[in-house]
Structures are given as structure tokens and as C-alpha cells.
Amino acid sequence: MAALFEPPQGRKVFSAVFTPTDADIDENGHVNNVVYLRWAQEMATAHWRALAPAEEQPNWAWIVLRHEVDYRRALLPGETATARTWVAEAAEGPRYDRYVRIDGPDGAMCAQALTTWCLVDAGGRPRRVPAWIVETFA
């Protein structure tokens, strides 16, 4: 098990609440692991849409390169999860790492993900992450 992710002091953190639907519950009676991955992706997208200037959003897209997920505590039917996400301090060329932590109502970590995204321009070509994006999100 990886160490629990916590945002570095001063890092900008985006959060959201998720309540699982009946379709999110698997045959084991808890939120399916794939749902946590979907929530991690939804967090990344919502974070981008919330902070990136509206006039810039059509010029850029993010393509996921890697998801690494740790699962620790089952989220049960009727429980609500709080998700937090933040980005790495710096990007590496077109690559930018994002952290997502999803906690149960008791504050215990249910799942956490380290995801790597690639910035592409409107034509689909990878582009170095501009300084304004790092400044906006980090």
C-alpha cells in the first residue's frame, strides 16, 4: 500500500462529493473499483472546467496516459464520498501528474489515484504545459 496522499501545504485543492447509485454497487455489496476510477477522471475534468479560463478550454484537451489506483476501504451503499484532487508542483513537457483521494464519510481513505495526463492542442498534438496552467492549478 502506498502512503496516503495529502496535498502539500499551499497547494490548490479541488473537491467534490459523490453519492454512489445502485448501479455503482457490485456483487460484493460495495462501490465497484471501476467506479473510483470513473470518479477520479470526473474530478480531473471538473477541476479543469472550474479553473481554466473559458476562452482557453476549446484550445486544449487532456489525454490520460496512466492511472495508478490504491484501494483501502470499501464504500458501502448509502455512504457519501468526499473526493479531493490536486496537481503536481510542475509539469514535465506535456505530462502533468494529478493526485486524487476519495474518502468515506468517516474520513478514511477508500481509494487514491496518481494519474498522468498529456496536454494536447485542438489538433490533438501533444504540447508542453504552459506556465499559466501550472500557475492556475498548482
C-alpha positions in Angstrom: 0.0 0.0 0.0 1.3 3.4 -1.0 1.4 6.2 1.6 -1.7 8.2 1.9 -1.8 11.1 -0.4 -2.2 14.5 1.2 -1.8 17.8 -0.7 1.4 19.7 0.1 0.8 22.8 2.2 -0.3 25.7 0.0 -1.4 23.5 -3.0 -4.7 24.4 -4.6 -7.2 21.6 -3.9 -10.4 20.9 -5.7 -13.1 18.8 -4.0 -16.5 17.3 -4.8 -18.9 14.9 -3.1 -20.0 11.6 -4.7 -23.0 9.5 -3.7 -23.0 6.1 -5.2 -26.0 4.9 -7.2 -27.4 1.4 -7.1 -25.5 0.7 -10.4 -22.2 1.6 -8.7 -22.6 -1.2 -6.2 -21.0 -4.5 -7.2 -21.8 -8.1 -6.3 -19.7 -7.8 -3.1 -22.1 -5.1 -1.8 -19.8 -2.1 -2.1 -18.7 0.5 -4.7 -17.0 -1.2 -7.6 -13.3 -0.4 -8.1 -14.0 0.9 -11.6 -16.4 3.5 -10.1 -13.5 5.0 -8.1 -11.5 5.3 -11.4 -14.5 7.0 -13.1 -14.8 9.4 -10.1 -11.0 10.2 -10.4 -11.5 11.0 -14.1 -14.6 13.1 -13.4 -12.6 15.0 -10.7 -9.9 15.8 -13.2 -12.4 17.1 -15.8 -14.4 19.1 -13.3 -11.2 20.7 -11.9 -10.1 21.7 -15.4 -13.5 23.2 -16.3 -13.8 25.0 -12.9 -10.4 26.8 -13.1 -9.2 27.1 -16.7 -10.4 30.3 -18.4 -13.4 29.6 -20.6 -11.8 31.1 -23.7 -8.8 28.7 -23.3 -10.8 25.5 -22.8 -11.6 24.9 -26.5 -7.9 25.2 -27.3 -6.7 22.3 -25.1 -7.6 18.8 -24.1 -6.2 16.3 -21.7 -5.5 12.6 -22.6 -4.8 10.2 -19.8 -1.6 8.2 -20.0 -1.7 6.3 -16.8 -3.9 5.6 -13.8 -2.4 4.0 -10.7 -5.0 3.3 -8.0 -4.8 2.1 -4.4 -7.9 0.7 -2.7 -8.2 0.6 1.0 -11.7 0.8 2.4 -15.0 -0.2 0.8 -17.6 2.5 0.3 -21.0 1.0 1.1 -24.5 1.7 -0.2 -25.9 4.9 1.4 -22.4 6.3 2.2 -21.2 9.5 0.6 -17.6 10.0 -0.5 -15.6 13.2 -0.5 -13.0 13.5 -3.3 -10.1 15.9 -3.4 -7.7 16.5 -6.3 -4.5 18.5 -6.8 -1.7 18.6 -9.4 2.0 18.2 -9.1 4.1 21.2 -8.5 5.4 21.2 -12.0 4.7 19.6 -15.4 7.2 17.6 -17.4 6.8 18.8 -21.0 3.2 17.8 -22.0 2.8 15.5 -19.0 1.2 16.6 -15.8 0.6 14.4 -12.7 -2.6 14.6 -10.7 -3.5 13.2 -7.3 -7.0 12.1 -6.3 -8.0 10.9 -2.9 -11.5 9.6 -2.2 -12.5 9.3 1.5 -15.6 7.8 3.1 -17.9 9.6 5.5 -15.6 8.6 8.4 -12.6 10.4 6.7 -10.9 7.1 6.0 -9.3 6.7 2.5 -11.4 4.5 0.2 -9.2 4.9 -2.9 -6.5 7.2 -4.1 -5.1 7.6 -7.6 -2.0 9.0 -9.2 -2.8 9.8 -12.8 -0.6 11.2 -15.5 -2.2 13.3 -18.2 -0.9 14.6 -21.5 -1.9 18.1 -22.7 -2.8 18.2 -26.4 -3.8 21.2 -28.6 -7.0 21.4 -30.5 -5.4 19.4 -33.3 -4.6 16.6 -31.0 -0.8 17.2 -30.9 1.0 17.0 -27.5 2.1 20.4 -26.2 4.3 21.5 -23.4 2.1 22.5 -20.4 2.2 26.4 -20.5 3.2 28.3 -17.3 -0.3 29.8 -17.0 -1.8 26.3 -16.5 0.8 25.4 -13.8 0.2 28.7 -12.1 -3.6 28.3 -12.3 -3.7 24.8 -10.9 -0.6 24.3 -8.6 
